[in-house]
Amino acid sequence: MKYATFHDLHGAHVFITGGGSGIGASITEGFLAAGARVSFVQRSDASAFCDEMQEKHGNKPHYMPCDITDIERLKACMDEGSRHFGAITVLVNNAANDTRHKTLDYSVEDWDWNHAVNLRPHFFTTQHVVPGMREAGGGAIVNFSSASYGMGNAGYPAYVAAKAAILGLTRTHAREFGPDGIRINALVPGWVLTDRQKELWATEEGLREHLDKQCLKEHLVPQDIVDATLFLASKASRMMTAQALVVDGGVVFTG
């Protein structure tokens, strides 16, 4: 199957959080295939993935180990990526942790850690990347949210709260930095069947029930999210900002 290509992304420097595994790895590969230069952070070792991308695309991403709860380290990695590939003109805030939990069992420390992973980095990566984007004449930021907030899902309340907050953050930052030519949108994926989802939560009954909720009777795969991310990063969406693009097969309705 052939997919859309976005030629204006060729040569752009894209910085991705969590770009070495799961959906993030697919996004990294999507940008590499488009000819972009990609730097990314990942908590686990992604060296073998980078070698694989070099062999497959002739375009090796620059990987830096980082726990995104450490904001100073995260900023340092962004600076390192800029030294390697030039100014960051596309930022993808992808990294997240959707480990299940219950309200009555959750401590203050648990809550703070959850938001340090699922919300706080979106603010501080934007803060750090804006000056370079201004100098470059603009840029695009894609903040990953989740359809779980629109569905009102139980089972991970702190995560759902963070993913809802990302939409507010996206809209206020889009207003603040729009005059600088910086577009900021939220991408809202549905249930994408990554290896992690299949191993931990995708039961036969759960999959069947979720598919019943979708208008399109086919499960989402990472490529569905890659295409939407590239669209939001490219000039194909040049007058689109402060928006939430839902890719979930038709479960959550906006408007």
C-alpha positions in Angstrom: 0.0 0.0 0.0 1.2 3.5 -0.9 0.8 6.4 1.5 0.9 10.1 1.1 4.3 11.8 1.2 5.1 15.3 2.4 8.0 16.6 0.4 8.4 19.8 2.5 9.6 17.7 5.5 12.7 16.7 3.6 15.7 18.1 5.5 13.6 19.3 8.5 14.9 18.6 12.0 12.3 16.7 13.9 12.6 16.1 17.7 10.5 13.3 19.1 10.0 12.2 22.7 9.8 8.5 23.1 10.8 8.0 19.5 12.5 4.6 19.8 9.6 2.3 20.7 5.9 1.7 20.1 4.1 4.4 18.2 7.1 6.7 18.6 9.4 4.3 16.7 6.8 4.2 13.8 6.7 8.0 13.8 10.5 8.3 13.7 10.6 5.9 10.8 7.8 7.9 9.0 9.8 11.1 9.2 13.1 9.3 8.2 11.3 7.9 5.1 10.2 11.5 4.3 13.9 12.6 4.4 13.7 14.5 7.6 16.5 14.5 10.2 15.3 13.0 13.4 16.6 13.3 16.9 14.8 11.6 19.7 14.9 10.7 23.4 14.1 7.3 24.8 14.4 5.9 28.3 15.3 2.4 27.0 18.2 1.6 24.7 17.3 2.4 21.1 20.8 1.9 19.5 19.7 -1.2 17.6 16.6 0.6 16.3 18.8 3.4 15.0 21.1 1.0 13.2 18.0 -0.7 11.6 16.8 2.7 10.4 20.2 3.5 8.9 20.2 0.2 7.0 16.6 0.5 5.9 16.5 4.2 4.9 20.1 5.4 4.8 19.0 8.0 7.3 20.1 7.4 10.9 18.3 9.2 13.7 20.2 10.7 16.6 19.2 8.9 19.8 19.8 10.2 23.3 18.9 8.3 26.5 16.6 10.4 28.7 14.0 10.1 31.4 11.6 12.8 30.4 10.7 13.5 34.0 14.2 15.1 34.2 13.4 18.4 32.4 17.0 19.7 32.5 18.2 16.5 30.8 15.4 16.8 28.3 16.4 20.3 27.4 20.0 19.3 27.1 19.0 16.6 24.7 17.1 19.1 22.6 20.2 21.3 22.5 22.3 18.3 21.5 19.9 17.4 18.7 20.1 21.0 17.5 23.9 20.9 17.4 23.7 17.7 15.4 21.0 18.6 12.9 20.3 22.4 13.2 17.3 24.2 14.6 14.3 22.0 15.5 11.4 23.0 13.3 9.1 20.1 14.2 8.5 18.9 17.8 6.5 15.8 18.5 5.5 15.3 22.1 4.7 11.6 21.9 6.0 9.9 25.0 3.4 8.7 27.6 2.7 6.1 30.1 -0.8 4.6 30.4 -0.2 2.1 33.2 -3.6 1.3 34.8 -4.4 2.6 38.3 -7.3 3.3 40.6 -8.1 6.6 42.3 -8.4 5.2 45.8 -5.0 3.5 45.6 -3.2 6.6 44.1 -0.8 8.7 46.2 0.3 12.3 45.7 3.7 11.0 44.6 2.0 8.7 42.0 -0.1 11.6 40.7 3.0 13.9 40.4 5.0 11.2 38.6 2.1 10.6 36.2 1.9 14.2 35.2 5.7 14.5 35.0 5.5 11.9 32.3 2.2 12.6 30.5 1.8 16.5 30.7 4.8 18.4 32.0 7.2 17.6 29.2 4.7 19.1 26.6 5.0 22.5 28.3 8.8 22.6 28.8 9.7 21.2 25.4 7.6 23.9 23.8 9.1 26.5 26.1 12.6 25.4 25.0 12.0 25.0 21.3 10.2 28.3 20.6 13.2 30.6 20.4 14.8 28.4 17.7 11.6 28.2 15.8 11.2 31.9 15.9 14.7 32.3 14.4 13.9 29.8 11.8 10.7 31.7 10.8 8.2 29.2 12.3 7.6 25.6 13.1 5.1 22.9 14.0 4.4 21.2 17.3 2.3 18.1 17.6 1.1 17.2 21.1 -0.2 13.7 21.6 -3.4 13.4 23.6 -5.7 10.4 23.7 -9.3 9.5 22.9 -9.5 8.0 26.4 -10.4 11.5 27.8 -13.2 11.9 25.3 -14.6 8.5 26.1 -14.4 9.1 29.8 -12.6 5.9 30.3 -12.0 4.5 33.8 -9.0 2.6 34.9 -6.3 5.3 34.6 -7.7 8.7 35.9 -4.5 10.6 36.3 -3.5 9.7 32.7 -7.0 10.7 31.4 -6.7 14.0 33.2 -3.3 14.7 31.7 -4.5 13.9 28.2 -7.5 16.2 28.6 -5.2 19.0 29.9 -3.0 18.7 26.8 -5.8 20.1 24.7 -6.0 23.2 26.8 -2.3 23.6 26.7 -2.2 23.1 23.0 -4.8 25.9 22.4 -3.3 28.4 24.7 0.2 27.9 23.2 -1.2 28.1 19.7 -2.6 31.5 20.6 0.6 32.6 22.3 3.0 31.6 19.5 0.9 31.8 16.4 2.2 35.3 15.7 5.7 33.7 15.4 4.5 31.3 12.7 4.4 28.4 15.1 1.5 26.0 14.6 0.5 23.8 17.6 -2.0 21.0 17.3 -3.1 18.0 19.3 -3.3 14.5 17.9 -5.8 12.3 19.6 -5.3 8.6 18.8 -7.8 5.9 19.6 -6.8 2.4 20.7 -3.8 1.6 18.6 -2.8 -2.0 18.8 0.9 -1.8 19.6 2.8 -4.7 21.1 2.4 -3.2 24.6 -1.3 -3.0 24.2 -1.6 -6.6 22.9 0.6 -7.9 25.7 -1.1 -6.1 28.6 -4.7 -5.2 27.9 -6.0 -6.3 24.5 -8.3 -9.2 25.4 -10.5 -10.8 22.7 -13.6 -9.5 24.5 -12.2 -6.1 24.9 -11.2 -5.8 21.3 -14.6 -6.9 20.2 -16.4 -4.4 22.4 -14.2 -1.6 21.3 -14.6 -2.4 17.6 -18.4 -2.2 18.2 -17.9 1.5 19.2 -16.0 2.4 16.1 -17.7 3.6 12.9 -14.8 1.9 10.9 -14.7 -1.8 11.7 -10.9 -2.2 11.6 -8.4 -1.8 14.5 -6.0 1.0 14.4 -2.3 0.3 13.7 0.7 2.7 14.2 0.8 3.7 10.5 -2.6 5.4 11.0 -1.0 7.7 13.5 2.2 8.2 11.5 0.3 9.6 8.5 -1.7 12.1 10.8 1.5 13.2 12.5 3.3 13.9 9.2 0.3 15.8 8.0 0.2 18.1 11.1 4.0 18.6 10.8 3.9 19.5 7.1 2.8 22.6 5.2 -0.2 20.6 4.0 -1.8 21.8 7.3 -0.2 25.3 7.2 -3.3 27.1 8.3 -4.3 24.6 10.9 -3.5 25.3 14.5 -5.1 25.1 18.0 -7.0 22.0 16.8 -7.5 18.4 18.0 -7.2 15.8 15.2 -8.9 12.6 16.3 -7.8 9.4 14.7 -9.8 6.7 16.4 -12.0 5.0 13.7 -15.0 7.1 14.7 -15.5 6.7 18.4 -15.1 10.2 19.8 -17.0 12.9 17.9 -15.9 16.6 17.9 -17.9 19.7 17.0 
